[in-house]
Amino acid sequence: MLSTQEVNQLLKKYETTFSVDRVGNPVYRYDTNHVASNAPIEDDSLCAVMTRDQSESDPKSLLKPSAKDMLFFGVFDGHSGWQTSKLLAEQLLPSVNRELHSVFRSEPEYVTAYLAKQLAQAHPDKKATDGAREVQIPKGVMEKIWNIVTWNNRHNRTVIDNLDQDDDVVKLAIQNAFVKLDNQIVGRPLQMLAAYEAQRKSGDKSIPKAYGADVTPQQTASLQTLLPALSGSCALLAYIDTLRSK
């Protein structure tokens, strides 16, 4: 049996404190810790401080002092292995970052979602199937719609400013990031396996009899890609927008 001191050492072994201390950022510090219940540990996490002006393609690029910090904290509880939780810790943030930047740029998908919400709020009793003549669209909303549907290019169209002020649009972007990554995790190995199967002449050779026996590079890649889809993990992500104080 472990002593109290030994238990405390185990509980504090991976305890870490990170100082943020950035202009305009209300988060002074954050603390992390984990205790493995098995080996290798099946769980993972992420903590990141980014700015709105930071490179979308390089989330880890050098940060400059900014009042536009975005903070992300994620916890990933692996189910039957570490493969999915590790992948999520590496790829979920870039996926969310891409969708949020689409909101910041007022991309059509999120402009449409915003306008649909405005129409729904203006006529909560009207269904989407109601005739257009039955729905009186508010002038302000109609002007926004007209400006959007008649643009010629990104430089001369009217953009809905501050689209990210709408919580529902931001939530939709984060949800889209989760769904797209989930589809990628599940869909990619299935596509690779289907392509491999199409090249096989005999069904009894579709799966190797043993590891390392008649395994092609394509099949090896398929099997490795399949592991994150099989092991599984839950994903919890917190997003703090210092510019909007949300």
C-alpha atoms as a printed R data frame, in Angstrom:
    type eleno elety resid chain resno       x       y       z
1   ATOM     1    CA   MET     A     1   0.000   0.000   0.000
2   ATOM     2    CA   LEU     A     2   1.231   3.469  -0.880
3   ATOM     3    CA   SER     A     3   1.943   5.973   1.846
4   ATOM     4    CA   THR     A     4   0.273   9.384   1.939
5   ATOM     5    CA   GLN     A     5   3.476  10.981   0.712
6   ATOM     6    CA   GLU     A     6   3.740   8.566  -2.212
7   ATOM     7    CA   VAL     A     7   0.111   9.194  -3.176
8   ATOM     8    CA   ASN     A     8   0.685  12.950  -3.117
9   ATOM     9    CA   GLN     A     9   3.758  12.544  -5.295
10  ATOM    10    CA   LEU     A    10   1.751  10.598  -7.862
11  ATOM    11    CA   LEU     A    11  -1.069  13.149  -7.837
12  ATOM    12    CA   LYS     A    12   1.332  16.071  -8.309
13  ATOM    13    CA   LYS     A    13   3.804  14.428 -10.698
14  ATOM    14    CA   TYR     A    14   2.428  16.127 -13.817
15  ATOM    15    CA   GLU     A    15   1.042  19.240 -12.141
16  ATOM    16    CA   THR     A    16   1.997  22.312 -14.172
17  ATOM    17    CA   THR     A    17   1.210  26.028 -14.044
18  ATOM    18    CA   PHE     A    18   1.342  28.294 -17.101
19  ATOM    19    CA   SER     A    19   1.510  32.079 -16.829
20  ATOM    20    CA   VAL     A    20  -0.374  34.007 -19.519
21  ATOM    21    CA   ASP     A    21   0.168  37.657 -18.500
22  ATOM    22    CA   ARG     A    22  -0.824  39.236 -21.833
23  ATOM    23    CA   VAL     A    23  -2.249  42.692 -22.544
24  ATOM    24    CA   GLY     A    24  -6.038  42.654 -22.659
25  ATOM    25    CA   ASN     A    25  -6.245  39.020 -21.574
26  ATOM    26    CA   PRO     A    26  -8.219  38.474 -18.344
27  ATOM    27    CA   VAL     A    27  -6.715  35.005 -17.875
28  ATOM    28    CA   TYR     A    28  -3.651  35.406 -15.686
29  ATOM    29    CA   ARG     A    29  -2.669  31.740 -15.605
30  ATOM    30    CA   TYR     A    30  -3.975  28.220 -16.065
31  ATOM    31    CA   ASP     A    31  -3.044  24.939 -14.415
32  ATOM    32    CA   THR     A    32  -2.954  21.418 -15.813
33  ATOM    33    CA   ASN     A    33  -2.582  17.980 -14.295
34  ATOM    34    CA   HIS     A    34  -3.257  14.363 -15.162
35  ATOM    35    CA   VAL     A    35  -2.983  10.969 -13.526
36  ATOM    36    CA   ALA     A    36  -2.795   7.923 -15.774
37  ATOM    37    CA   SER     A    37  -5.043   4.990 -14.884
38  ATOM    38    CA   ASN     A    38  -3.350   2.758 -17.460
39  ATOM    39    CA   ALA     A    39  -0.199   2.647 -19.583
40  ATOM    40    CA   PRO     A    40   0.041   4.068 -22.098
41  ATOM    41    CA   ILE     A    41  -2.379   6.755 -20.992
42  ATOM    42    CA   GLU     A    42  -5.479   6.882 -23.203
43  ATOM    43    CA   ASP     A    43  -6.351  10.520 -22.526
44  ATOM    44    CA   ASP     A    44  -4.968  13.798 -23.837
45  ATOM    45    CA   SER     A    45  -5.533  17.546 -23.624
46  ATOM    46    CA   LEU     A    46  -4.752  20.861 -25.263
47  ATOM    47    CA   CYS     A    47  -4.226  24.398 -24.005
48  ATOM    48    CA   ALA     A    48  -3.550  27.213 -26.447
49  ATOM    49    CA   VAL     A    49  -3.469  31.003 -26.611
50  ATOM    50    CA   MET     A    50  -3.958  32.467 -30.086
51  ATOM    51    CA   THR     A    51  -4.845  35.817 -31.619
52  ATOM    52    CA   ARG     A    52  -7.384  36.694 -34.274
53  ATOM    53    CA   ASP     A    53  -4.561  38.071 -36.422
54  ATOM    54    CA   GLN     A    54  -2.530  34.896 -36.070
55  ATOM    55    CA   SER     A    55  -1.872  32.767 -39.129
56  ATOM    56    CA   GLU     A    56  -4.805  30.453 -39.765
57  ATOM    57    CA   SER     A    57  -2.499  27.857 -41.286
58  ATOM    58    CA   ASP     A    58   0.016  28.033 -38.442
59  ATOM    59    CA   PRO     A    59  -1.766  28.196 -35.061
60  ATOM    60    CA   LYS     A    60   1.580  27.885 -33.262
61  ATOM    61    CA   SER     A    61   3.169  30.911 -34.927
62  ATOM    62    CA   LEU     A    62   4.799  33.494 -32.683
63  ATOM    63    CA   LEU     A    63   2.272  35.484 -30.667
64  ATOM    64    CA   LYS     A    64   2.458  39.257 -30.383
65  ATOM    65    CA   PRO     A    65   0.821  41.303 -27.600
66  ATOM    66    CA   SER     A    66  -2.808  41.713 -28.590
67  ATOM    67    CA   ALA     A    67  -6.216  42.569 -27.162
68  ATOM    68    CA   LYS     A    68  -7.693  39.940 -29.458
69  ATOM    69    CA   ASP     A    69  -6.570  36.767 -27.711
70  ATOM    70    CA   MET     A    70  -8.480  33.534 -28.090
71  ATOM    71    CA   LEU     A    71  -7.949  30.784 -25.530
72  ATOM    72    CA   PHE     A    72  -8.754  27.114 -26.015
73  ATOM    73    CA   PHE     A    73  -8.817  24.340 -23.441
74  ATOM    74    CA   GLY     A    74  -9.610  20.785 -24.475
75  ATOM    75    CA   VAL     A    75  -9.903  17.437 -22.698
76  ATOM    76    CA   PHE     A    76 -10.063  14.166 -24.615
77  ATOM    77    CA   ASP     A    77 -11.039  10.957 -22.834
78  ATOM    78    CA   GLY     A    78  -9.896   7.983 -24.900
79  ATOM    79    CA   HIS     A    79 -12.111   4.912 -24.877
80  ATOM    80    CA   SER     A    80 -10.172   1.910 -26.184
81  ATOM    81    CA   GLY     A    81  -6.734   3.326 -26.802
82  ATOM    82    CA   TRP     A    82  -4.861   6.596 -27.222
83  ATOM    83    CA   GLN     A    83  -5.081   6.982 -31.005
84  ATOM    84    CA   THR     A    84  -8.239   9.104 -31.191
85  ATOM    85    CA   SER     A    85  -7.461  11.328 -28.208
86  ATOM    86    CA   LYS     A    86  -3.970  12.049 -29.560
87  ATOM    87    CA   LEU     A    87  -5.348  12.889 -32.996
88  ATOM    88    CA   LEU     A    88  -7.954  15.219 -31.482
89  ATOM    89    CA   ALA     A    89  -5.321  16.971 -29.371
90  ATOM    90    CA   GLU     A    90  -3.365  17.661 -32.564
91  ATOM    91    CA   GLN     A    91  -6.096  18.357 -35.127
92  ATOM    92    CA   LEU     A    92  -9.206  19.688 -33.385
93  ATOM    93    CA   LEU     A    93  -7.761  23.144 -32.725
94  ATOM    94    CA   PRO     A    94  -6.709  23.762 -36.362
95  ATOM    95    CA   SER     A    95 -10.159  22.582 -37.460
96  ATOM    96    CA   VAL     A    96 -11.934  24.968 -35.063
97  ATOM    97    CA   ASN     A    97  -9.540  27.766 -35.979
98  ATOM    98    CA   ARG     A    98 -10.374  27.446 -39.680
99  ATOM    99    CA   GLU     A    99 -14.109  27.661 -39.043
100 ATOM   100    CA   LEU     A   100 -13.782  30.645 -36.695
101 ATOM   101    CA   HIS     A   101 -11.729  32.491 -39.292
102 ATOM   102    CA   SER     A   102 -14.525  31.804 -41.780
103 ATOM   103    CA   VAL     A   103 -16.831  33.627 -39.367
104 ATOM   104    CA   PHE     A   104 -14.354  36.491 -38.922
105 ATOM   105    CA   ARG     A   105 -14.199  36.854 -42.717
106 ATOM   106    CA   SER     A   106 -17.994  36.723 -43.013
107 ATOM   107    CA   GLU     A   107 -17.924  33.771 -45.372
108 ATOM   108    CA   PRO     A   108 -21.247  33.082 -47.181
109 ATOM   109    CA   GLU     A   109 -22.057  29.951 -45.150
110 ATOM   110    CA   TYR     A   110 -22.155  31.897 -41.898
111 ATOM   111    CA   VAL     A   111 -23.698  35.018 -43.388
112 ATOM   112    CA   THR     A   112 -26.537  32.792 -44.596
113 ATOM   113    CA   ALA     A   113 -26.908  31.252 -41.138
114 ATOM   114    CA   TYR     A   114 -27.039  34.713 -39.572
115 ATOM   115    CA   LEU     A   115 -29.662  35.995 -42.012
116 ATOM   116    CA   ALA     A   116 -31.753  32.858 -41.560
117 ATOM   117    CA   LYS     A   117 -31.740  33.503 -37.831
118 ATOM   118    CA   GLN     A   118 -32.808  37.115 -38.373
119 ATOM   119    CA   LEU     A   119 -35.746  35.989 -40.507
120 ATOM   120    CA   ALA     A   120 -36.734  33.336 -37.985
121 ATOM   121    CA   GLN     A   121 -36.710  35.888 -35.173
122 ATOM   122    CA   ALA     A   122 -38.732  38.360 -37.244
123 ATOM   123    CA   HIS     A   123 -41.392  35.718 -37.942
124 ATOM   124    CA   PRO     A   124 -41.232  33.014 -35.254
125 ATOM   125    CA   ASP     A   125 -44.637  31.617 -36.287
126 ATOM   126    CA   LYS     A   126 -43.752  31.227 -39.954
127 ATOM   127    CA   LYS     A   127 -42.325  28.003 -41.336
128 ATOM   128    CA   ALA     A   128 -39.747  27.774 -44.095
129 ATOM   129    CA   THR     A   129 -42.443  26.350 -46.380
130 ATOM   130    CA   ASP     A   130 -44.709  29.382 -46.014
131 ATOM   131    CA   GLY     A   131 -45.204  31.345 -49.205
132 ATOM   132    CA   ALA     A   132 -42.927  34.332 -49.721
133 ATOM   133    CA   ARG     A   133 -45.939  36.637 -50.129
134 ATOM   134    CA   GLU     A   134 -47.150  35.699 -46.659
135 ATOM   135    CA   VAL     A   135 -43.929  36.808 -44.971
136 ATOM   136    CA   GLN     A   136 -43.230  40.507 -44.518
137 ATOM   137    CA   ILE     A   137 -39.434  40.778 -44.262
138 ATOM   138    CA   PRO     A   138 -38.192  43.745 -42.184
139 ATOM   139    CA   LYS     A   139 -36.589  46.424 -44.350
140 ATOM   140    CA   GLY     A   140 -33.237  46.262 -42.546
141 ATOM   141    CA   VAL     A   141 -32.998  42.503 -42.978
142 ATOM   142    CA   MET     A   142 -34.094  42.752 -46.610
143 ATOM   143    CA   GLU     A   143 -31.357  45.294 -47.309
144 ATOM   144    CA   LYS     A   144 -28.754  42.966 -45.802
145 ATOM   145    CA   ILE     A   145 -29.993  40.079 -47.914
146 ATOM   146    CA   TRP     A   146 -29.980  42.220 -51.064
147 ATOM   147    CA   ASN     A   147 -26.417  43.380 -50.432
148 ATOM   148    CA   ILE     A   148 -25.252  39.802 -49.926
149 ATOM   149    CA   VAL     A   149 -26.950  38.171 -52.919
150 ATOM   150    CA   THR     A   150 -25.877  40.916 -55.350
151 ATOM   151    CA   TRP     A   151 -22.137  41.033 -54.572
152 ATOM   152    CA   ASN     A   152 -19.628  40.674 -57.425
153 ATOM   153    CA   ASN     A   153 -16.516  39.900 -55.424
154 ATOM   154    CA   ARG     A   154 -15.157  40.128 -51.903
155 ATOM   155    CA   HIS     A   155 -13.844  43.646 -52.432
156 ATOM   156    CA   ASN     A   156 -17.020  45.415 -53.484
157 ATOM   157    CA   ARG     A   157 -19.657  43.447 -51.610
158 ATOM   158    CA   THR     A   158 -21.239  44.641 -48.388
159 ATOM   159    CA   VAL     A   159 -20.012  42.510 -45.502
160 ATOM   160    CA   ILE     A   160 -21.983  41.940 -42.322
161 ATOM   161    CA   ASP     A   161 -19.592  43.360 -39.774
162 ATOM   162    CA   ASN     A   162 -18.836  41.694 -36.480
163 ATOM   163    CA   LEU     A   163 -20.577  38.473 -37.417
164 ATOM   164    CA   ASP     A   164 -18.830  36.756 -34.511
165 ATOM   165    CA   GLN     A   165 -20.847  38.828 -32.055
166 ATOM   166    CA   ASP     A   166 -23.676  36.391 -32.675
167 ATOM   167    CA   ASP     A   167 -23.270  33.471 -30.262
168 ATOM   168    CA   ASP     A   168 -25.297  31.108 -32.435
169 ATOM   169    CA   VAL     A   169 -23.035  31.699 -35.431
170 ATOM   170    CA   VAL     A   170 -19.929  31.017 -33.341
171 ATOM   171    CA   LYS     A   171 -21.513  27.867 -31.920
172 ATOM   172    CA   LEU     A   172 -22.370  26.721 -35.438
173 ATOM   173    CA   ALA     A   173 -18.760  27.222 -36.535
174 ATOM   174    CA   ILE     A   174 -17.431  25.133 -33.647
175 ATOM   175    CA   GLN     A   175 -20.027  22.430 -34.306
176 ATOM   176    CA   ASN     A   176 -19.043  22.367 -37.980
177 ATOM   177    CA   ALA     A   177 -15.395  21.936 -37.008
178 ATOM   178    CA   PHE     A   178 -16.263  18.936 -34.834
179 ATOM   179    CA   VAL     A   179 -18.432  17.335 -37.515
180 ATOM   180    CA   LYS     A   180 -15.905  17.860 -40.325
181 ATOM   181    CA   LEU     A   181 -13.071  16.354 -38.291
182 ATOM   182    CA   ASP     A   182 -15.277  13.461 -37.208
183 ATOM   183    CA   ASN     A   183 -16.203  12.761 -40.830
184 ATOM   184    CA   GLN     A   184 -12.533  12.868 -41.738
185 ATOM   185    CA   ILE     A   185 -11.578  10.425 -38.977
186 ATOM   186    CA   VAL     A   186 -14.251   7.943 -40.030
187 ATOM   187    CA   GLY     A   187 -14.327   8.541 -43.777
188 ATOM   188    CA   ARG     A   188 -10.648   8.532 -44.707
189 ATOM   189    CA   PRO     A   189  -9.844   4.942 -43.652
190 ATOM   190    CA   LEU     A   190 -13.037   3.667 -45.253
191 ATOM   191    CA   GLN     A   191 -12.090   5.294 -48.551
192 ATOM   192    CA   MET     A   192  -8.596   3.840 -48.399
193 ATOM   193    CA   LEU     A   193  -9.858   0.374 -47.572
194 ATOM   194    CA   ALA     A   194 -12.439   0.561 -50.361
195 ATOM   195    CA   ALA     A   195  -9.731   1.515 -52.851
196 ATOM   196    CA   TYR     A   196  -7.592  -1.365 -51.635
197 ATOM   197    CA   GLU     A   197 -10.471  -3.832 -51.895
198 ATOM   198    CA   ALA     A   198 -11.204  -2.696 -55.442
199 ATOM   199    CA   GLN     A   199  -7.698  -3.739 -56.465
200 ATOM   200    CA   ARG     A   200  -7.924  -7.195 -54.972
201 ATOM   201    CA   LYS     A   201  -9.036 -10.103 -57.113
202 ATOM   202    CA   SER     A   202  -9.681 -12.581 -54.324
203 ATOM   203    CA   GLY     A   203 -11.830 -11.876 -51.257
204 ATOM   204    CA   ASP     A   204  -9.828 -14.196 -49.006
205 ATOM   205    CA   LYS     A   205  -6.758 -11.991 -49.444
206 ATOM   206    CA   SER     A   206  -8.465  -8.744 -48.474
207 ATOM   207    CA   ILE     A   207  -7.194  -8.910 -44.891
208 ATOM   208    CA   PRO     A   208  -3.684 -10.100 -43.972
209 ATOM   209    CA   LYS     A   209  -3.545 -13.405 -42.109
210 ATOM   210    CA   ALA     A   210  -0.969 -12.019 -39.697
211 ATOM   211    CA   TYR     A   211   0.803  -8.759 -39.028
212 ATOM   212    CA   GLY     A   212   3.577  -8.332 -41.548
213 ATOM   213    CA   ALA     A   213   2.264 -11.052 -43.875
214 ATOM   214    CA   ASP     A   214   1.488  -9.837 -47.386
215 ATOM   215    CA   VAL     A   215   0.868  -6.304 -46.156
216 ATOM   216    CA   THR     A   216   1.127  -3.624 -48.828
217 ATOM   217    CA   PRO     A   217   2.084  -0.016 -47.973
218 ATOM   218    CA   GLN     A   218  -1.449   1.062 -48.887
219 ATOM   219    CA   GLN     A   219  -2.956  -1.512 -46.542
220 ATOM   220    CA   THR     A   220  -0.587  -0.539 -43.740
221 ATOM   221    CA   ALA     A   221  -1.615   3.107 -44.133
222 ATOM   222    CA   SER     A   222  -5.266   2.091 -44.117
223 ATOM   223    CA   LEU     A   223  -4.884   0.091 -40.929
224 ATOM   224    CA   GLN     A   224  -3.007   2.921 -39.191
225 ATOM   225    CA   THR     A   225  -5.622   5.438 -40.291
226 ATOM   226    CA   LEU     A   226  -8.364   3.132 -39.074
227 ATOM   227    CA   LEU     A   227  -7.113   3.099 -35.466
228 ATOM   228    CA   PRO     A   228  -8.409   6.591 -34.536
229 ATOM   229    CA   ALA     A   229 -11.816   5.607 -35.922
230 ATOM   230    CA   LEU     A   230 -11.844   2.444 -33.810
231 ATOM   231    CA   SER     A   231 -10.405   3.512 -30.452
232 ATOM   232    CA   GLY     A   232 -12.739   6.477 -29.957
233 ATOM   233    CA   SER     A   233 -12.696   9.423 -27.576
234 ATOM   234    CA   CYS     A   234 -14.955  12.104 -26.191
235 ATOM   235    CA   ALA     A   235 -13.934  15.709 -26.832
236 ATOM   236    CA   LEU     A   236 -14.645  18.666 -24.550
237 ATOM   237    CA   LEU     A   237 -13.509  22.097 -25.733
238 ATOM   238    CA   ALA     A   238 -13.761  25.491 -24.023
239 ATOM   239    CA   TYR     A   239 -13.315  28.664 -26.107
240 ATOM   240    CA   ILE     A   240 -12.660  32.071 -24.537
241 ATOM   241    CA   ASP     A   241 -12.869  35.169 -26.752
242 ATOM   242    CA   THR     A   242 -11.201  38.064 -24.934
243 ATOM   243    CA   LEU     A   243 -12.248  40.635 -27.563
244 ATOM   244    CA   ARG     A   244 -15.925  39.863 -26.953
245 ATOM   245    CA   SER     A   245 -15.484  38.984 -23.265
246 ATOM   246    CA   LYS     A   246 -17.221  35.658 -23.878
